[in-house]
Amino acid sequence: MAASPSGLVARSWKRLGPMADRAANLFYDHLLEVAPAARARLAPERMPEMRRALVARIDAAIGGAVGKQPPPAAGAPQDLLLGAPPAAGLEALLRTVRDMLAVEWSDDLAAAWASESPRLLQALAPASAAA
């Protein structure tokens, strides 16, 4: 029996758990490649907080696969995409997961992550996804 898309996403995200901070750094590198205008809203002193909030939101959307990440605090940054369009955030996330998983990345994983896009968009840009 084939794994469900959400199961594949959860398992692959869990594999990134020990490398969550590195993955979050790579996410922002990719986001700035995809949406260079976001650089204007980048506040280097807030990046550790942004990375933690990013991982916590994605983890919550995927169902707590990483497990160690607390839910985003009430004062956590809201605009994790630095004003970039939600689609740019999703593209940055997919690139990040693909790059972090490297040889483990497959067509099945790509399809699973793509099928989970609505849930991931909600995590990355809650206000935008609700609009």
BALUMLUM-578579 format. One line per field, with one value per residue (C-alpha): residue number from 0; residue in three letters; y, z, x. Coordinates in nm, 4 decimals, padded with zeros to 6 digits. Each point is the difference from the previous one (the first is absolute). Example, Ala and Ser with C-alpha at 12.3 -4.5 7.8 and 13.67 -1.06 7.14 Angstrom:
REM BALUMLUM-578579
i 0_1
aa ALA_SER
yy -00.4500_00.3440
zz 00.7800_-00.0660
xx 01.2300_00.1370
This chain:
REM BALUMLUM-578579
i 0_1_2_3_4_5_6_7_8_9_10_11_12_13_14_15_16_17_18_19_20_21_22_23_24_25_26_27_28_29_30_31_32_33_34_35_36_37_38_39_40_41_42_43_44_45_46_47_48_49_50_51_52_53_54_55_56_57_58_59_60_61_62_63_64_65_66_67_68_69_70_71_72_73_74_75_76_77_78_79_80_81_82_83_84_85_86_87_88_89_90_91_92_93_94_95_96_97_98_99_100_101_102_103_104_105_106_107_108_109_110_111_112_113_114_115_116_117_118_119_120_121_122_123_124_125_126_127_128_129_130
aa MET_ALA_ALA_SER_PRO_SER_GLY_LEU_VAL_ALA_ARG_SER_TRP_LYS_ARG_LEU_GLY_PRO_MET_ALA_ASP_ARG_ALA_ALA_ASN_LEU_PHE_TYR_ASP_HIS_LEU_LEU_GLU_VAL_ALA_PRO_ALA_ALA_ARG_ALA_ARG_LEU_ALA_PRO_GLU_ARG_MET_PRO_GLU_MET_ARG_ARG_ALA_LEU_VAL_ALA_ARG_ILE_ASP_ALA_ALA_ILE_GLY_GLY_ALA_VAL_GLY_LYS_GLN_PRO_PRO_PRO_ALA_ALA_GLY_ALA_PRO_GLN_ASP_LEU_LEU_LEU_GLY_ALA_PRO_PRO_ALA_ALA_GLY_LEU_GLU_ALA_LEU_LEU_ARG_THR_VAL_ARG_ASP_MET_LEU_ALA_VAL_GLU_TRP_SER_ASP_ASP_LEU_ALA_ALA_ALA_TRP_ALA_SER_GLU_SER_PRO_ARG_LEU_LEU_GLN_ALA_LEU_ALA_PRO_ALA_SER_ALA_ALA_ALA
yy 00.0000_00.3383_00.2661_00.2923_00.3379_00.1388_-00.2992_00.0460_00.3706_-00.0667_-00.2638_00.2140_00.3065_-00.2108_-00.0941_00.3711_00.0426_-00.0217_00.2490_00.2354_00.3157_-00.0756_-00.0650_00.3312_00.1840_-00.1662_00.0879_00.3700_-00.0275_-00.1506_00.2530_00.2874_-00.1644_-00.0426_00.3366_00.2396_00.2904_-00.1778_00.0918_00.3541_-00.1402_-00.2259_00.0830_-00.2051_00.0435_-00.1718_-00.2939_-00.2492_00.0710_-00.0166_-00.3377_-00.1458_00.1310_-00.1354_-00.3496_00.0057_00.1059_-00.2588_-00.2657_00.0887_-00.0117_-00.3383_-00.1416_00.0308_-00.2194_00.1695_-00.0061_00.2127_00.3269_00.1895_00.1708_00.3557_00.2369_00.2723_00.2605_-00.2075_00.1704_-00.0105_00.0804_-00.2916_00.0649_00.3544_00.1355_-00.2502_-00.1586_-00.3279_-00.1880_00.1166_-00.1337_-00.3328_-00.0202_00.0819_-00.2709_-00.2648_00.0895_-00.0180_-00.3428_-00.1290_00.1324_-00.1231_-00.3499_-00.0140_-00.3608_-00.0941_00.2472_-00.1789_00.0625_-00.1519_00.2444_00.2914_-00.0981_-00.0466_00.3416_00.1595_-00.1624_00.1464_00.3522_00.1473_-00.1015_00.1210_00.3329_00.0463_-00.0571_00.2330_00.2847_-00.0443_00.3380_-00.0364_-00.3528_00.1016_00.2974
zz 00.0000_-00.1019_00.2662_-00.0018_-00.1152_00.3525_00.1385_-00.2494_00.0830_00.3746_-00.0256_-00.2223_00.2242_00.3040_-00.1669_-00.0094_00.3730_00.1121_-00.2748_00.0506_00.0533_-00.3051_-00.2020_00.1170_-00.1049_-00.3403_-00.0266_00.0382_-00.2499_-00.2505_00.0831_-00.0752_-00.3310_-00.1003_00.1362_00.0186_00.1078_00.3340_00.0879_00.0813_00.2907_00.1307_00.3564_00.0774_00.3753_-00.0234_-00.2107_00.2857_00.1124_-00.3595_-00.0559_00.3188_-00.0915_-00.3548_00.1170_00.2682_-00.2497_-00.2571_00.2692_00.1279_-00.3535_-00.0675_00.3274_00.2399_-00.1968_00.1409_00.3435_00.1854_-00.1387_00.2295_-00.1646_-00.1097_00.2952_00.0097_-00.0823_-00.2747_-00.3339_-00.2201_-00.3374_-00.0373_-00.3753_00.0387_-00.2237_-00.2803_-00.1722_00.1590_-00.3192_00.0373_00.3552_-00.1154_-00.2771_00.2504_00.2347_-00.2716_-00.1143_00.3580_00.0674_-00.3333_00.0698_00.3597_-00.0881_-00.3023_-00.1236_00.1948_-00.2050_-00.2501_-00.2331_00.2634_00.2643_-00.2407_-00.0743_00.3706_00.0943_-00.2910_00.1129_00.3476_-00.1423_00.1357_00.3553_-00.0389_-00.1455_00.2999_00.2302_-00.1912_-00.0592_00.2116_-00.0855_-00.3727_-00.0207_00.1787_-00.2318
xx 00.0000_00.1397_00.0484_-00.2402_00.1336_-00.0372_00.1891_00.2845_00.0193_-00.0002_00.2739_00.2201_-00.0503_00.0878_00.3301_00.0813_-00.0674_00.3634_00.0892_-00.2958_00.2066_00.2122_-00.3155_-00.1482_00.3176_-00.0178_-00.3701_00.0813_00.2861_-00.2436_-00.2718_00.2363_00.0964_-00.3649_-00.1193_00.2978_-00.2223_-00.0487_00.3585_-00.1190_-00.2054_00.2750_00.1022_00.3124_-00.0449_-00.3415_00.1124_00.0478_-00.3567_-00.1263_00.1698_-00.1512_-00.3460_00.0303_00.0886_-00.2713_-00.2691_00.0969_00.0242_-00.3459_-00.1447_00.1540_-00.1209_00.2885_00.2379_00.3097_-00.1551_00.2529_-00.1292_-00.2372_-00.2942_00.0742_-00.0174_-00.2619_00.2653_00.1615_00.0628_-00.3072_00.1553_00.2387_00.0094_00.1333_-00.2743_00.0682_-00.3005_-00.1146_00.0860_00.3624_00.0023_-00.1346_00.2595_00.2748_-00.1295_-00.0124_00.3522_00.1208_-00.1472_00.1305_00.3505_00.0079_-00.1208_00.2327_00.0180_-00.3138_-00.2091_-00.2227_-00.2899_-00.2302_00.1255_-00.0314_-00.3597_-00.0775_00.1393_-00.1875_-00.3263_00.0492_00.0453_-00.3264_00.0873_00.3582_-00.1119_-00.2280_00.2991_00.2306_-00.2427_-00.3135_-00.1512_00.0688_-00.1378_-00.3183_-00.0594
